[in-house]
Amino acid sequence: MISSIILLLFVLVLAIFLGFELISKVPSTLHTPLMSGANAISGITIVGSLVAAGGAAETHGWISITLGTMAVAFATINVVGGYLVTDRMLRMFKHKPGGKS
């Protein structure tokens, strides 16, 4: 039990470190396409969390419903935030009327 918790914590810390290093090395011109891909993956996460919230309710009870609902909420926040960031980045590349071309 303890060794599996330590392994999971190790994987979490490693994922955080690698994710930070990877994102900091991405050039700004590639950021918007990568965000679009991440939003698609988060959309798949919403589908999976909906299945977890409703599909296993009869076998696992209220714990499954609670964790599934929380997963739906967090994945939805992630998708909406990703689209807002992507929209803001795309607006940076649009030409302003009356500006220099």
Contacts in CASP RR format, 6 or more apart in sequence:
PFRMAT RR
TARGET T0000
AUTHOR 0000-0000-0000
METHOD contacts of the structure
MODEL  1
MISSIILLLFVLVLAIFLGFELISKVPSTLHTPLMSGANAISGITIVGSL
VAAGGAAETHGWISITLGTMAVAFATINVVGGYLVTDRMLRMFKHKPGGK
S
26 34 0 8 1.000
31 89 0 8 1.000
32 86 0 8 1.000
32 89 0 8 1.000
32 90 0 8 1.000
35 82 0 8 1.000
35 85 0 8 1.000
35 86 0 8 1.000
35 89 0 8 1.000
36 86 0 8 1.000
38 82 0 8 1.000
39 79 0 8 1.000
39 82 0 8 1.000
39 83 0 8 1.000
39 86 0 8 1.000
42 75 0 8 1.000
42 78 0 8 1.000
42 79 0 8 1.000
42 82 0 8 1.000
43 75 0 8 1.000
43 79 0 8 1.000
45 71 0 8 1.000
45 75 0 8 1.000
45 78 0 8 1.000
46 72 0 8 1.000
46 75 0 8 1.000
46 76 0 8 1.000
46 79 0 8 1.000
48 71 0 8 1.000
49 68 0 8 1.000
49 71 0 8 1.000
49 72 0 8 1.000
49 75 0 8 1.000
50 68 0 8 1.000
50 72 0 8 1.000
52 64 0 8 1.000
52 67 0 8 1.000
52 68 0 8 1.000
52 71 0 8 1.000
53 64 0 8 1.000
53 65 0 8 1.000
53 67 0 8 1.000
53 68 0 8 1.000
53 69 0 8 1.000
53 71 0 8 1.000
53 72 0 8 1.000
54 64 0 8 1.000
54 65 0 8 1.000
54 68 0 8 1.000
55 64 0 8 1.000
56 64 0 8 1.000
57 64 0 8 1.000
57 65 0 8 1.000
95 101 0 8 1.000
END
